[in-house]
Amino acid sequence: MAIDLENKNIYLPRLYQIMEIIPETSDIKTFRLDLEGENSSHLPGQFAELFVPGVGEAPISITSSPTQKGILEFSIKRTGLVTSAIHRLNPNDRLGIRGPYGNTFPLSDLTGQNLLFIAGGIGLAPLRSLINYVLDTEKRNHFKKVTILYGARSPQDLVFKWELKKWQNREDITFLLTVDRGDDQWKGTVGLVPNVLKENVQVNPLEWKSIICGPPIMIKFTIKALLEMGFQPPDIITTLEMRMKCGLGKCGRCNIGPYYVCKDGPVFTYQQLQNMPEEY
């Protein structure tokens, strides 16, 4: 799915057929696209620009792993004009894509390490690409211990429920699931992600890397908890996606000091974030 910059307009999307649409929550759907015999060139952490003719385009994280051949998946929350238009599409409709764009999770730094994944709500979407890459049969022995902590506001807000069950049943990882508030049917943990992290995750912070995705407020307090546990800023990795627009560093909308989030990010270490304006 890589763009050939010599032969194609970098702003021109390619149209791919929607194979399947999976409802995740009341306002989140996962779209599985058929790459028509191609394999995606993306790596975990990257995003693409999704285009609806006559409506516009929006930057969306790629949620499928590059180990999944012939398909591409995007989990999309209905928030505005473009995402609402995408939500109205049906299987067999075509969706425009250009990309992939942005940097990636630092696979070379993560290889051979213990990994602590922490996600909140729709933040599991970009992290899922890396998780499934790490858990792939051919990749799993390249990494040490794996712990996944995932939380959402309520049981109804959990995404990828069909995949969470698979992770719960794996014997080679530790999987923790929590919601901010339960209901009559919820039998699991109730608590905010940062609190569950401090109470239930016991690791040597000098021997682990932590990767976080979620709402800004959740990331803020999760990083605070990790620092209190002894994690070092270079070992805390997260994503910034706010204000991205063109995906090419041309419009300047996502400029933060010396960085363009769409080109230099969206993946950053906390060490890098410490040098950014407080609003980020």
ChimeraX attribute file (.defattr): number of C-alpha atoms within 10 A of each C-alpha:
attribute: neighborCount
match mode: 1-to-1
recipient: residues
	/A:1	16
	/A:2	12
	/A:3	18
	/A:4	9
	/A:5	9
	/A:6	7
	/A:7	7
	/A:8	10
	/A:9	10
	/A:10	13
	/A:11	15
	/A:12	13
	/A:13	20
	/A:14	15
	/A:15	17
	/A:16	19
	/A:17	17
	/A:18	21
	/A:19	18
	/A:20	16
	/A:21	19
	/A:22	12
	/A:23	16
	/A:24	20
	/A:25	17
	/A:26	10
	/A:27	13
	/A:28	20
	/A:29	20
	/A:30	21
	/A:31	24
	/A:32	21
	/A:33	23
	/A:34	20
	/A:35	18
	/A:36	10
	/A:37	9
	/A:38	11
	/A:39	17
	/A:40	20
	/A:41	11
	/A:42	24
	/A:43	23
	/A:44	27
	/A:45	27
	/A:46	24
	/A:47	26
	/A:48	23
	/A:49	22
	/A:50	23
	/A:51	24
	/A:52	19
	/A:53	11
	/A:54	8
	/A:55	12
	/A:56	14
	/A:57	23
	/A:58	20
	/A:59	24
	/A:60	21
	/A:61	27
	/A:62	27
	/A:63	27
	/A:64	27
	/A:65	25
	/A:66	20
	/A:67	20
	/A:68	15
	/A:69	14
	/A:70	15
	/A:71	21
	/A:72	23
	/A:73	22
	/A:74	21
	/A:75	26
	/A:76	23
	/A:77	19
	/A:78	16
	/A:79	10
	/A:80	9
	/A:81	12
	/A:82	19
	/A:83	22
	/A:84	15
	/A:85	17
	/A:86	21
	/A:87	18
	/A:88	7
	/A:89	15
	/A:90	14
	/A:91	13
	/A:92	14
	/A:93	13
	/A:94	19
	/A:95	19
	/A:96	18
	/A:97	22
	/A:98	22
	/A:99	24
	/A:100	21
	/A:101	26
	/A:102	23
	/A:103	20
	/A:104	19
	/A:105	23
	/A:106	15
	/A:107	13
	/A:108	8
	/A:109	10
	/A:110	19
	/A:111	16
	/A:112	14
	/A:113	16
	/A:114	19
	/A:115	22
	/A:116	20
	/A:117	22
	/A:118	26
	/A:119	27
	/A:120	27
	/A:121	19
	/A:122	23
	/A:123	24
	/A:124	26
	/A:125	26
	/A:126	26
	/A:127	29
	/A:128	22
	/A:129	25
	/A:130	24
	/A:131	19
	/A:132	20
	/A:133	21
	/A:134	24
	/A:135	18
	/A:136	14
	/A:137	10
	/A:138	10
	/A:139	13
	/A:140	17
	/A:141	13
	/A:142	12
	/A:143	15
	/A:144	16
	/A:145	15
	/A:146	20
	/A:147	18
	/A:148	20
	/A:149	22
	/A:150	26
	/A:151	30
	/A:152	25
	/A:153	18
	/A:154	16
	/A:155	21
	/A:156	14
	/A:157	19
	/A:158	22
	/A:159	25
	/A:160	19
	/A:161	14
	/A:162	9
	/A:163	10
	/A:164	15
	/A:165	11
	/A:166	9
	/A:167	18
	/A:168	14
	/A:169	11
	/A:170	11
	/A:171	8
	/A:172	13
	/A:173	16
	/A:174	16
	/A:175	18
	/A:176	21
	/A:177	20
	/A:178	23
	/A:179	25
	/A:180	14
	/A:181	14
	/A:182	17
	/A:183	11
	/A:184	5
	/A:185	7
	/A:186	13
	/A:187	8
	/A:188	12
	/A:189	15
	/A:190	21
	/A:191	18
	/A:192	19
	/A:193	27
	/A:194	20
	/A:195	14
	/A:196	20
	/A:197	19
	/A:198	14
	/A:199	9
	/A:200	10
	/A:201	16
	/A:202	9
	/A:203	14
	/A:204	11
	/A:205	17
	/A:206	11
	/A:207	11
	/A:208	20
	/A:209	20
	/A:210	24
	/A:211	24
	/A:212	26
	/A:213	26
	/A:214	25
	/A:215	14
	/A:216	16
	/A:217	8
	/A:218	21
	/A:219	21
	/A:220	13
	/A:221	15
	/A:222	24
	/A:223	21
	/A:224	13
	/A:225	17
	/A:226	19
	/A:227	14
	/A:228	11
	/A:229	17
	/A:230	12
	/A:231	21
	/A:232	17
	/A:233	17
	/A:234	13
	/A:235	20
	/A:236	20
	/A:237	22
	/A:238	24
	/A:239	25
	/A:240	19
	/A:241	17
	/A:242	14
	/A:243	13
	/A:244	22
	/A:245	19
	/A:246	19
	/A:247	25
	/A:248	17
	/A:249	18
	/A:250	13
	/A:251	12
	/A:252	17
	/A:253	16
	/A:254	22
	/A:255	17
	/A:256	14
	/A:257	9
	/A:258	9
	/A:259	14
	/A:260	21
	/A:261	27
	/A:262	29
	/A:263	19
	/A:264	16
	/A:265	22
	/A:266	23
	/A:267	26
	/A:268	21
	/A:269	20
	/A:270	18
	/A:271	14
	/A:272	12
	/A:273	16
	/A:274	11
	/A:275	11
	/A:276	14
	/A:277	9
	/A:278	7
	/A:279	5
	/A:280	11
